[in-house]
């Protein structure tokens, strides 16, 4: 997987227990048009501390350009920002 650390726009929902589930995100790489990626499956959800910030890490799988791809997105709890970390 290639490390991108690219900020993304995320659509997610939170259940009654406060658990966040990502649904789809929108990203733009360089000068390419915006691309919407639907998250088909969350494989692993874990918490880590990165540079002193608490991050929720989601390892996911989606069908992108007719190929199943694995990727990692992170939610930074303090700033409430989503990052496409690896793809």
Secondary structure, DSSP 8 states (H G I E B T S, - for coil): --EEEEEEEEEEEE-TT--EEEEEEEE--TTS--EEEE--EEEEEEEEEETTEEEEEEEEEEEETTEEEEEEEEEETTTTEEEEEE-
